[in-house]
Structures are given as structure tokens and as C-alpha cells.
């Protein structure tokens, strides 16, 4: 396109690129459909980007600018020799009648999978389609499919029947839920149905299908923003076993991150720490931390371990793991200030509540004590400094004469 001047009115005011599907807002400004729908529906803006006039997404009338689209297509054709790409005529936007027909087909067993596949394709096409599908009552239809499919698959499993079709329907319905990026109102509606949806997702987490477990976990992550805190208190041990298995199996990057995010939120509630420990979470988290290079994931793993070490069972699991103290010590000053803070809190819990000679020796051997001294010389959180000083004062007799500590560190801290 070098040497070709593009008319300014062909360019979208948001992306400053040639518009493929120009549409007009009630404010009179034309934008490319994909850009303005992302601006309104995904980015949640409620004003026109150019005029700053208010927009109401629910009542928004977006009209195709057919005249401008034909002008752009004609200009592209005329300049094809200069390398200008000709844009195909965009597909007409989906309407409510089309979605209603697909939802009706999705409720019939013989057409269910085909209809769900078409519905997923529509949802993935644009942000406008997501909102259109959500507004058409899809939440109730999809939730009913998940409920029936999980119930039927459990029954068929008891009867030693093939459950593949039931599992596939559940996967497709949950995939659409995750792609929809549901509004808070729809998520709340999902948690208030007659059937406990959290319980359904717990059952799905226990299934062998990787896709089913991954989508169940992602949807639960979204539900956390609206679920009643009292419901978090009653999460079953099976729920934590399912999440731990997702982490252990490393299903996908997205599923692992969602599992860590969920554990960060639910672990502090009630007896959830103990349930997570009993599900084997401490062992799996330590093994993840051994090889993890990504900063944010390291921070989340250490946050969860800190929460689990608030109970005696969690501390015992970490101490019993051959790499427990070593990997936590290793992450101090290696990842971020937050990771160092969490690692210090974990080790503080151990020396305050489980200060056996073996624990103290491991902390010294793997460099935790030296790193404590280094942190005191740096700018760090006041509470972290306070914890470090308390640790060093409590156990200075155990560490003072060790060859593992550099002489300059001993000289800097008389209490050592």
C-alpha cells in the first residue's frame, strides 16, 4: 500500500485502520463494527469514543453504513494493483430469532451437539453476539443441559454404559458459558437456580475429561465474584481434590492459572485449608514451584502455601516434603518482593509453630537465614522486617556458630 493515500473517512476513529464493516452509532459517528463492539461490550465503556455522548449498551442501535462500505470496497478494488486488500462483504449480524431457534434445537437430544457447536461459533464471532446470546435466555438453557448431562452421565456410569455423548454435551455447554464472559447479573442468576451449580461443577471436576474439568474450573473462577461467602464455607473435599488433580495433571496453562486463582480465594474460608491439605494440595504446589519460572504463578503458589501453613496439617506436609523448605527458601529474592514476603511468612509459621532442629538446620542449609540478613539490609515491607528480626532473635543460638553463615553477616547482626 506504499504510495496510496487512504481517504480519512475510511479509517475507524478507534483503530485508525480501514473499516471492514462500518456501522453508525446514534451519535452519528461511524466505526468499524468489531472495534466499537469491543469498546462497548468488552471494555464496558458507556460513551461514544469521539463525541463522549452517553450510550446505553442494552438499548444501543448500531446501523450498518452500507454506502460507506460500498465506497471502501470499490476503492480497494481500484487500488488492488498497489497491494490493497479487498475486504469481503461482512456477514449480517446474528438476530434473536436465529439464537432462539438454536437454543430450541439444543434442548432436543438428536440435534443438541450440532446446535451447541453453531451457538459456540456465533459467540466466538463478536462481542455483540455474546451479549445477544446472553440476552436470549441462553443461561437457563445451557445450565439445564449441564444439569441433565452430568446427572445422566453419573447414572450411565453406574450402569456401565458409554458416557461420551453426555460428557461432550456438558463440555460444549460449559465452553459456551466460559466464552460468553457473563455479566454479574447472569452469574448471580446461575448461582440462584434450584439446582446447586457449584455442586454440579464439583462433580464435573471429578470426571476424567480434561476439557470438562478445565471449563468447569474456569466457570467456577467467574462465579467467585458473585457466589455467597457462606457457600464457600461448605465446599466439599471433593472440590479440592478436583482442583489439586487439575494442577497435578497440568491440563493447560489457562486451567493451571485458574486453579491457583480459585485456591487463593477459597482456601482461607472456614475449614477449606484443612480440606485442601487433605486433598494433597501442599505436595502438588511444592512440586509445581520447583520448576515454575513465571513470576505471577510463583507468587500465587506461595500465597496458597502461606494460607495452608496457617494450620498444623499444612505445616507438617510442607516440612515432610523433601523439597518443601528448600524451594520456599530458594524463592526469597529470586522472584519478586511479594514472593519474598510470602516465603518469609511461610518460614515464620514453621519456626514459630514447628521449630524442630531439622527444620532450623534445613533453613540454614538452603540459605534462608543468609537471605533473611540480606533482606534486612534492603528496603522491604516493615512487617516482613519485623518477622525476620523475630526469627533471627528466636534462633540465634542454633545458627550463630554455623559455617553456613558468612562472617560479615554475623558481624552485621550481633544477635547472631
VEXKOLKE-391799 format. One record per residue (C-alpha): residue in three letters; x, y, z; residue number from 1. Coordinates in nm, 3 decimals, padded with zeros to 5 digits, m for minus. Example, Ala and Ser with C-alpha at 12.3 -4.5 7.8 and 13.67 -1.06 7.14 Angstrom:
<'ALA',<01.230,m00.450,00.780>,1>
<'SER',<01.367,m00.106,00.714>,2>
END
This chain:
<'UNK',<00.000,00.000,00.000>,1>
<'UNK',<00.302,00.228,m00.024>,2>
<'UNK',<00.225,00.548,m00.211>,3>
<'UNK',<m00.153,00.502,m00.180>,4>
<'UNK',<m00.336,00.769,00.018>,5>
<'UNK',<m00.629,00.629,00.215>,6>
<'UNK',<m00.927,00.868,00.249>,7>
<'UNK',<m00.952,00.970,00.615>,8>
<'UNK',<m01.323,00.885,00.634>,9>
<'UNK',<m01.238,00.520,00.550>,10>
<'UNK',<m01.046,00.491,00.880>,11>
<'UNK',<m01.203,00.379,01.206>,12>
<'UNK',<m01.164,00.651,01.475>,13>
<'UNK',<m01.062,00.381,01.725>,14>
<'UNK',<m00.805,00.170,01.536>,15>
<'UNK',<m00.716,00.423,01.261>,16>
<'UNK',<m00.731,00.134,01.013>,17>
<'UNK',<m00.958,00.086,00.710>,18>
<'UNK',<m01.304,m00.023,00.824>,19>
<'UNK',<m01.413,m00.371,00.716>,20>
<'UNK',<m01.770,m00.339,00.844>,21>
<'UNK',<m01.857,00.030,00.903>,22>
<'UNK',<m02.151,00.094,01.137>,23>
<'UNK',<m02.314,00.414,01.263>,24>
<'UNK',<m02.391,00.488,01.627>,25>
<'UNK',<m02.690,00.704,01.730>,26>
<'UNK',<m02.432,00.981,01.783>,27>
<'UNK',<m02.379,00.993,01.404>,28>
<'UNK',<m02.017,00.868,01.413>,29>
<'UNK',<m01.911,00.568,01.202>,30>
<'UNK',<m01.679,00.300,01.342>,31>
<'UNK',<m01.565,m00.046,01.241>,32>
<'UNK',<m01.814,m00.291,01.396>,33>
<'UNK',<m01.554,m00.509,01.568>,34>
<'UNK',<m01.380,m00.213,01.732>,35>
<'UNK',<m01.691,m00.033,01.858>,36>
<'UNK',<m01.849,m00.355,01.988>,37>
<'UNK',<m01.531,m00.434,02.179>,38>
<'UNK',<m01.528,m00.076,02.315>,39>
<'UNK',<m01.888,m00.102,02.437>,40>
<'UNK',<m01.940,m00.467,02.530>,41>
<'UNK',<m01.595,m00.593,02.636>,42>
<'UNK',<m01.428,m00.277,02.765>,43>
<'UNK',<m01.758,m00.163,02.924>,44>
<'UNK',<m01.738,00.198,02.803>,45>
<'UNK',<m02.070,00.384,02.803>,46>
<'UNK',<m01.975,00.683,02.590>,47>
<'UNK',<m01.910,00.742,02.221>,48>
<'UNK',<m01.528,00.750,02.175>,49>
<'UNK',<m01.541,01.057,01.950>,50>
<'UNK',<m01.824,01.271,02.093>,51>
<'UNK',<m01.823,01.143,02.456>,52>
<'UNK',<m02.205,01.127,02.442>,53>
<'UNK',<m02.366,00.868,02.670>,54>
<'UNK',<m02.456,00.526,02.531>,55>
<'UNK',<m02.680,00.260,02.687>,56>
<'UNK',<m02.547,m00.083,02.572>,57>
<'UNK',<m02.882,m00.258,02.630>,58>
<'UNK',<m03.074,m00.017,02.404>,59>
<'UNK',<m02.796,00.062,02.160>,60>
<'UNK',<m02.897,00.082,01.794>,61>
<'UNK',<m02.597,00.008,01.570>,62>
<'UNK',<m02.677,00.056,01.199>,63>
<'UNK',<m02.475,m00.072,00.903>,64>
<'UNK',<m02.328,00.209,00.690>,65>
<'UNK',<m02.389,00.038,00.355>,66>
<'UNK',<m02.294,00.342,00.147>,67>
<'UNK',<m01.953,00.380,00.308>,68>
<'UNK',<m01.891,00.004,00.292>,69>
<'UNK',<m01.955,00.005,m00.086>,70>
<'UNK',<m01.724,00.305,m00.129>,71>
<'UNK',<m01.447,00.128,00.065>,72>
<'UNK',<m01.489,m00.194,m00.136>,73>
<'UNK',<m01.482,m00.001,m00.466>,74>
<'UNK',<m01.171,00.190,m00.359>,75>
<'UNK',<m00.998,m00.136,m00.254>,76>
<'UNK',<m01.080,m00.295,m00.591>,77>
<'UNK',<m00.950,00.012,m00.779>,78>
<'UNK',<m00.621,00.002,m00.585>,79>
<'UNK',<m00.569,m00.375,m00.589>,80>
<'UNK',<m00.263,m00.330,m00.814>,81>
<'UNK',<m00.099,m00.131,m00.533>,82>
<'UNK',<m00.137,m00.417,m00.286>,83>
<'UNK',<m00.464,m00.302,m00.129>,84>
<'UNK',<m00.660,m00.597,00.007>,85>
<'UNK',<m01.026,m00.619,m00.088>,86>
<'UNK',<m01.250,m00.689,00.209>,87>
<'UNK',<m01.533,m00.941,00.162>,88>
<'UNK',<m01.889,m00.834,00.236>,89>
<'UNK',<m01.939,m00.896,00.611>,90>
<'UNK',<m02.194,m01.147,00.726>,91>
<'UNK',<m02.517,m00.995,00.860>,92>
<'UNK',<m02.523,m00.978,01.241>,93>
<'UNK',<m02.699,m01.260,01.422>,94>
<'UNK',<m03.054,m01.189,01.540>,95>
<'UNK',<m03.254,m01.308,01.840>,96>
<'UNK',<m03.480,m01.532,01.629>,97>
<'UNK',<m03.178,m01.725,01.498>,98>
<'UNK',<m03.043,m01.774,01.851>,99>
<'UNK',<m03.385,m01.877,01.985>,100>
<'UNK',<m03.409,m02.145,01.713>,101>
<'UNK',<m03.063,m02.279,01.802>,102>
<'UNK',<m03.149,m02.289,02.173>,103>
<'UNK',<m03.463,m02.486,02.091>,104>
<'UNK',<m03.255,m02.734,01.889>,105>
<'UNK',<m03.003,m02.756,02.175>,106>
<'UNK',<m03.282,m02.880,02.400>,107>
<'UNK',<m03.351,m03.176,02.168>,108>
<'UNK',<m03.112,m03.473,02.215>,109>
<'UNK',<m03.094,m03.555,01.843>,110>
<'UNK',<m02.981,m03.203,01.743>,111>
<'UNK',<m02.813,m03.095,02.066>,112>
<'UNK',<m02.443,m03.125,01.977>,113>
<'UNK',<m02.485,m02.966,01.633>,114>
<'UNK',<m02.682,m02.674,01.779>,115>
<'UNK',<m02.429,m02.620,02.059>,116>
<'UNK',<m02.146,m02.616,01.804>,117>
<'UNK',<m02.324,m02.349,01.597>,118>
<'UNK',<m02.403,m02.147,01.908>,119>
<'UNK',<m02.038,m02.156,02.017>,120>
<'UNK',<m01.927,m02.033,01.673>,121>
<'UNK',<m02.172,m01.742,01.698>,122>
<'UNK',<m02.047,m01.649,02.046>,123>
<'UNK',<m01.683,m01.652,01.936>,124>
<'UNK',<m01.757,m01.430,01.636>,125>
<'UNK',<m01.806,m01.097,01.814>,126>
<'UNK',<m01.875,m00.919,02.142>,127>
<'UNK',<m02.217,m00.815,02.017>,128>
<'UNK',<m02.307,m01.180,01.960>,129>
<'UNK',<m02.202,m01.265,02.316>,130>
<'UNK',<m02.444,m01.009,02.458>,131>
<'UNK',<m02.717,m01.113,02.215>,132>
<'UNK',<m02.686,m01.481,02.315>,133>
<'UNK',<m02.683,m01.392,02.685>,134>
<'UNK',<m02.995,m01.174,02.647>,135>
<'UNK',<m03.183,m01.451,02.465>,136>
<'UNK',<m03.215,m01.675,02.771>,137>
<'UNK',<m02.918,m01.896,02.687>,138>
<'UNK',<m02.802,m01.908,03.050>,139>
<'UNK',<m03.102,m02.115,03.161>,140>
<'UNK',<m03.089,m02.343,02.857>,141>
<'UNK',<m02.716,m02.411,02.893>,142>
<'UNK',<m02.746,m02.462,03.269>,143>
<'UNK',<m03.024,m02.718,03.213>,144>
<'UNK',<m02.808,m02.903,02.960>,145>
<'UNK',<m02.519,m02.916,03.209>,146>
<'UNK',<m02.751,m03.038,03.486>,147>
<'UNK',<m02.908,m03.312,03.271>,148>
<'UNK',<m02.581,m03.423,03.114>,149>
<'UNK',<m02.393,m03.459,03.442>,150>
<'UNK',<m02.686,m03.636,03.606>,151>
<'UNK',<m02.724,m03.872,03.308>,152>
<'UNK',<m02.351,m03.944,03.283>,153>
<'UNK',<m02.333,m04.039,03.652>,154>
<'UNK',<m02.635,m04.268,03.610>,155>
<'UNK',<m02.493,m04.427,03.293>,156>
<'UNK',<m02.158,m04.477,03.463>,157>
<'UNK',<m02.330,m04.670,03.741>,158>
<'UNK',<m02.491,m04.887,03.474>,159>
<'UNK',<m02.152,m04.929,03.295>,160>
<'UNK',<m02.280,m04.753,02.980>,161>
<'UNK',<m02.090,m04.527,02.739>,162>
<'UNK',<m02.098,m04.168,02.871>,163>
<'UNK',<m01.907,m03.998,02.587>,164>
<'UNK',<m02.208,m03.817,02.437>,165>
<'UNK',<m02.322,m03.681,02.775>,166>
<'UNK',<m01.970,m03.560,02.850>,167>
<'UNK',<m01.941,m03.390,02.511>,168>
<'UNK',<m02.269,m03.202,02.560>,169>
<'UNK',<m02.153,m03.082,02.903>,170>
<'UNK',<m01.817,m02.973,02.759>,171>
<'UNK',<m01.981,m02.775,02.480>,172>
<'UNK',<m02.229,m02.605,02.713>,173>
<'UNK',<m01.955,m02.511,02.962>,174>
<'UNK',<m01.730,m02.392,02.677>,175>
<'UNK',<m02.007,m02.152,02.569>,176>
<'UNK',<m02.051,m02.032,02.928>,177>
<'UNK',<m01.678,m01.953,02.951>,178>
<'UNK',<m01.673,m01.779,02.610>,179>
<'UNK',<m01.977,m01.565,02.691>,180>
<'UNK',<m01.797,m01.371,02.967>,181>
<'UNK',<m02.128,m01.347,03.153>,182>
<'UNK',<m02.243,m01.029,03.323>,183>
<'UNK',<m02.264,m01.017,03.701>,184>
<'UNK',<m02.644,m01.042,03.676>,185>
<'UNK',<m02.627,m01.367,03.476>,186>
<'UNK',<m02.361,m01.517,03.703>,187>
<'UNK',<m02.576,m01.438,04.005>,188>
<'UNK',<m02.877,m01.596,03.833>,189>
<'UNK',<m02.670,m01.909,03.775>,190>
<'UNK',<m02.593,m01.943,04.147>,191>
<'UNK',<m02.959,m01.894,04.243>,192>
<'UNK',<m03.107,m02.177,04.037>,193>
<'UNK',<m03.292,m02.462,04.209>,194>
<'UNK',<m03.002,m02.699,04.138>,195>
<'UNK',<m02.677,m02.609,04.318>,196>
<'UNK',<m02.449,m02.516,04.028>,197>
<'UNK',<m02.136,m02.519,04.246>,198>
<'UNK',<m02.214,m02.880,04.334>,199>
<'UNK',<m02.251,m02.962,03.964>,200>
<'UNK',<m01.912,m02.808,03.887>,201>
<'UNK',<m01.762,m03.008,04.176>,202>
<'UNK',<m01.893,m03.329,04.015>,203>
<'UNK',<m01.757,m03.218,03.676>,204>
<'UNK',<m01.412,m03.160,03.830>,205>
<'UNK',<m01.406,m03.526,03.927>,206>
<'UNK',<m01.464,m03.650,03.571>,207>
<'UNK',<m01.178,m03.790,03.358>,208>
<'UNK',<m01.224,m03.548,03.064>,209>
<'UNK',<m00.954,m03.277,03.059>,210>
<'UNK',<m01.178,m03.033,02.867>,211>
<'UNK',<m01.468,m03.082,03.107>,212>
<'UNK',<m01.251,m03.023,03.413>,213>
<'UNK',<m01.085,m02.719,03.257>,214>
<'UNK',<m01.412,m02.548,03.159>,215>
<'UNK',<m01.570,m02.631,03.498>,216>
<'UNK',<m01.282,m02.465,03.678>,217>
<'UNK',<m01.286,m02.156,03.455>,218>
<'UNK',<m01.659,m02.110,03.510>,219>
<'UNK',<m01.618,m02.151,03.886>,220>
<'UNK',<m01.350,m01.879,03.877>,221>
<'UNK',<m01.604,m01.641,03.720>,222>
<'UNK',<m01.872,m01.742,03.973>,223>
<'UNK',<m01.641,m01.648,04.263>,224>
<'UNK',<m01.720,m01.280,04.202>,225>
<'UNK',<m02.087,m01.332,04.297>,226>
<'UNK',<m02.112,m01.654,04.499>,227>
<'UNK',<m02.239,m01.623,04.858>,228>
<'UNK',<m01.943,m01.644,05.102>,229>
<'UNK',<m02.147,m01.891,05.308>,230>
<'UNK',<m02.136,m02.126,05.008>,231>
<'UNK',<m01.756,m02.116,05.011>,232>
<'UNK',<m01.761,m02.244,05.369>,233>
<'UNK',<m01.943,m02.558,05.259>,234>
<'UNK',<m01.719,m02.659,04.969>,235>
<'UNK',<m01.659,m03.033,04.980>,236>
<'UNK',<m01.325,m03.209,05.000>,237>
<'UNK',<m01.401,m03.350,04.651>,238>
<'UNK',<m01.384,m02.995,04.518>,239>
<'UNK',<m01.027,m02.953,04.644>,240>
<'UNK',<m00.934,m03.299,04.519>,241>
<'UNK',<m01.057,m03.195,04.173>,242>
<'UNK',<m00.856,m02.871,04.174>,243>
<'UNK',<m00.545,m03.048,04.303>,244>
<'UNK',<m00.577,m03.306,04.024>,245>
<'UNK',<m00.602,m03.027,03.765>,246>
<'UNK',<m00.277,m02.880,03.899>,247>
<'UNK',<m00.110,m03.219,03.908>,248>
<'UNK',<m00.215,m03.312,03.553>,249>
<'UNK',<m00.110,m02.971,03.412>,250>
<'UNK',<m00.410,m02.981,03.176>,251>
<'UNK',<m00.334,m02.640,03.026>,252>
<'UNK',<m00.174,m02.308,03.113>,253>
<'UNK',<m00.518,m02.148,03.147>,254>
<'UNK',<m00.653,m02.426,03.372>,255>
<'UNK',<m00.346,m02.418,03.599>,256>
<'UNK',<m00.372,m02.042,03.642>,257>
<'UNK',<m00.747,m02.064,03.711>,258>
<'UNK',<m00.688,m02.339,03.970>,259>
<'UNK',<m00.432,m02.124,04.152>,260>
<'UNK',<m00.662,m01.819,04.142>,261>
<'UNK',<m00.951,m02.022,04.284>,262>
<'UNK',<m00.738,m02.169,04.563>,263>
<'UNK',<m00.611,m01.820,04.657>,264>
<'UNK',<m00.971,m01.709,04.711>,265>
<'UNK',<m01.132,m02.014,04.873>,266>
<'UNK',<m00.852,m02.152,05.093>,267>
<'UNK',<m00.885,m01.902,05.383>,268>
<'UNK',<m01.258,m01.975,05.432>,269>
<'UNK',<m01.360,m02.196,05.725>,270>
<'UNK',<m01.208,m02.544,05.713>,271>
<'UNK',<m01.105,m02.513,05.349>,272>
<'UNK',<m00.736,m02.505,05.446>,273>
<'UNK',<m00.765,m02.848,05.602>,274>
<'UNK',<m00.969,m02.984,05.309>,275>
<'UNK',<m00.706,m02.859,05.063>,276>
<'UNK',<m00.423,m03.013,05.268>,277>
<'UNK',<m00.607,m03.345,05.292>,278>
<'UNK',<m00.656,m03.334,04.913>,279>
<'UNK',<m00.276,m03.326,04.871>,280>
<'UNK',<m00.251,m02.961,04.766>,281>
<'UNK',<00.070,m02.887,04.961>,282>
<'UNK',<00.267,m03.164,04.791>,283>
<'UNK',<00.142,m03.070,04.442>,284>
<'UNK',<00.209,m02.697,04.497>,285>
<'UNK',<00.566,m02.763,04.612>,286>
<'UNK',<00.633,m02.974,04.304>,287>
<'UNK',<00.488,m02.702,04.081>,288>
<'UNK',<00.704,m02.440,04.250>,289>
<'UNK',<01.021,m02.641,04.186>,290>
<'UNK',<01.006,m02.582,03.810>,291>
<'UNK',<00.789,m02.268,03.787>,292>
<'UNK',<00.956,m01.969,03.620>,293>
<'UNK',<00.659,m01.734,03.576>,294>
<'UNK',<00.651,m01.458,03.836>,295>
<'UNK',<00.275,m01.438,03.892>,296>
<'UNK',<00.229,m01.814,03.923>,297>
<'UNK',<00.517,m01.836,04.174>,298>
<'UNK',<00.354,m01.560,04.378>,299>
<'UNK',<00.016,m01.735,04.379>,300>
<'UNK',<00.166,m02.072,04.478>,301>
<'UNK',<00.350,m01.909,04.769>,302>
<'UNK',<00.031,m01.723,04.873>,303>
<'UNK',<m00.161,m02.051,04.886>,304>
<'UNK',<00.117,m02.229,05.075>,305>
<'UNK',<00.117,m01.942,05.326>,306>
<'UNK',<m00.258,m01.989,05.375>,307>
<'UNK',<m00.226,m02.367,05.412>,308>
<'UNK',<00.062,m02.333,05.659>,309>
<'UNK',<m00.175,m02.146,05.890>,310>
<'UNK',<m00.295,m02.492,06.002>,311>
<'UNK',<m00.078,m02.757,06.169>,312>
<'UNK',<m00.154,m03.016,05.900>,313>
<'UNK',<m00.033,m02.782,05.626>,314>
<'UNK',<00.292,m02.708,05.809>,315>
<'UNK',<00.351,m03.079,05.867>,316>
<'UNK',<00.302,m03.154,05.495>,317>
<'UNK',<00.548,m02.884,05.391>,318>
<'UNK',<00.812,m02.997,05.643>,319>
<'UNK',<00.773,m03.364,05.545>,320>
<'UNK',<00.824,m03.291,05.174>,321>
<'UNK',<01.193,m03.331,05.089>,322>
<'UNK',<01.192,m03.012,04.880>,323>
<'UNK',<00.947,m02.807,05.091>,324>
<'UNK',<01.177,m02.579,05.290>,325>
<'UNK',<01.439,m02.580,05.014>,326>
<'UNK',<01.211,m02.448,04.739>,327>
<'UNK',<01.047,m02.185,04.962>,328>
<'UNK',<01.392,m02.063,05.071>,329>
<'UNK',<01.510,m02.057,04.710>,330>
<'UNK',<01.232,m01.818,04.604>,331>
<'UNK',<01.340,m01.545,04.850>,332>
<'UNK',<01.495,m01.259,04.649>,333>
<'UNK',<01.463,m01.465,04.328>,334>
<'UNK',<01.112,m01.373,04.206>,335>
<'UNK',<00.965,m01.050,04.345>,336>
<'UNK',<00.910,m00.858,04.667>,337>
<'UNK',<00.568,m01.020,04.705>,338>
<'UNK',<00.713,m01.369,04.660>,339>
<'UNK',<00.985,m01.294,04.917>,340>
<'UNK',<00.721,m01.167,05.159>,341>
<'UNK',<00.513,m01.485,05.122>,342>
<'UNK',<00.820,m01.708,05.159>,343>
<'UNK',<00.922,m01.527,05.479>,344>
<'UNK',<00.567,m01.567,05.617>,345>
<'UNK',<00.574,m01.942,05.543>,346>
<'UNK',<00.910,m01.991,05.715>,347>
<'UNK',<00.797,m01.770,06.005>,348>
<'UNK',<00.498,m02.003,06.056>,349>
<'UNK',<00.734,m02.301,06.067>,350>
<'UNK',<00.983,m02.157,06.318>,351>
<'UNK',<00.704,m02.023,06.541>,352>
<'UNK',<00.495,m02.340,06.547>,353>
<'UNK',<00.719,m02.627,06.430>,354>
<'UNK',<01.078,m02.525,06.522>,355>
<'UNK',<01.237,m02.870,06.524>,356>
<'UNK',<01.619,m02.894,06.494>,357>
<'UNK',<01.575,m03.048,06.148>,358>
<'UNK',<01.364,m02.752,06.028>,359>
<'UNK',<01.615,m02.498,06.161>,360>
<'UNK',<01.904,m02.688,06.003>,361>
<'UNK',<01.730,m02.702,05.663>,362>
<'UNK',<01.661,m02.328,05.671>,363>
<'UNK',<02.029,m02.267,05.738>,364>
<'UNK',<02.148,m02.522,05.484>,365>
<'UNK',<01.931,m02.389,05.199>,366>
<'UNK',<02.026,m02.025,05.253>,367>
<'UNK',<01.709,m01.891,05.416>,368>
<'UNK',<01.897,m01.744,05.715>,369>
<'UNK',<02.153,m01.567,05.494>,370>
<'UNK',<01.872,m01.428,05.280>,371>
<'UNK',<01.693,m01.302,05.593>,372>
<'UNK',<02.003,m01.099,05.677>,373>
<'UNK',<02.025,m00.965,05.322>,374>
<'UNK',<01.659,m00.860,05.328>,375>
<'UNK',<01.723,m00.660,05.645>,376>
<'UNK',<01.987,m00.463,05.453>,377>
<'UNK',<01.739,m00.383,05.176>,378>
<'UNK',<01.420,m00.180,05.162>,379>
<'UNK',<01.137,m00.421,05.233>,380>
<'UNK',<00.796,m00.431,05.398>,381>
<'UNK',<00.804,m00.326,05.765>,382>
<'UNK',<00.608,m00.633,05.873>,383>
<'UNK',<00.849,m00.858,05.685>,384>
<'UNK',<01.146,m00.694,05.860>,385>
<'UNK',<00.972,m00.743,06.194>,386>
<'UNK',<00.916,m01.114,06.125>,387>
<'UNK',<01.276,m01.163,06.012>,388>
<'UNK',<01.415,m00.996,06.324>,389>
<'UNK',<01.193,m01.212,06.543>,390>
<'UNK',<01.306,m01.530,06.364>,391>
<'UNK',<01.675,m01.438,06.397>,392>
<'UNK',<01.644,m01.347,06.766>,393>
<'UNK',<01.449,m01.663,06.848>,394>
<'UNK',<01.703,m01.899,06.694>,395>
<'UNK',<02.033,m01.713,06.703>,396>
<'UNK',<02.181,m01.979,06.934>,397>
<'UNK',<02.104,m02.250,06.680>,398>
<'UNK',<02.262,m02.063,06.389>,399>
<'UNK',<02.538,m01.845,06.542>,400>
<'UNK',<02.827,m02.090,06.508>,401>
<'UNK',<02.731,m02.237,06.173>,402>
<'UNK',<02.986,m02.223,05.887>,403>
<'UNK',<02.689,m02.169,05.651>,404>
<'UNK',<02.672,m01.802,05.758>,405>
<'UNK',<02.923,m01.558,05.611>,406>
<'UNK',<03.137,m01.377,05.875>,407>
<'UNK',<03.026,m01.034,05.751>,408>
<'UNK',<02.661,m01.125,05.818>,409>
<'UNK',<02.745,m01.230,06.173>,410>
<'UNK',<02.932,m00.903,06.221>,411>
<'UNK',<02.635,m00.701,06.092>,412>
<'UNK',<02.386,m00.866,06.326>,413>
<'UNK',<02.519,m00.903,06.683>,414>
<'UNK',<02.222,m01.115,06.788>,415>
<'UNK',<02.358,m01.385,06.556>,416>
END
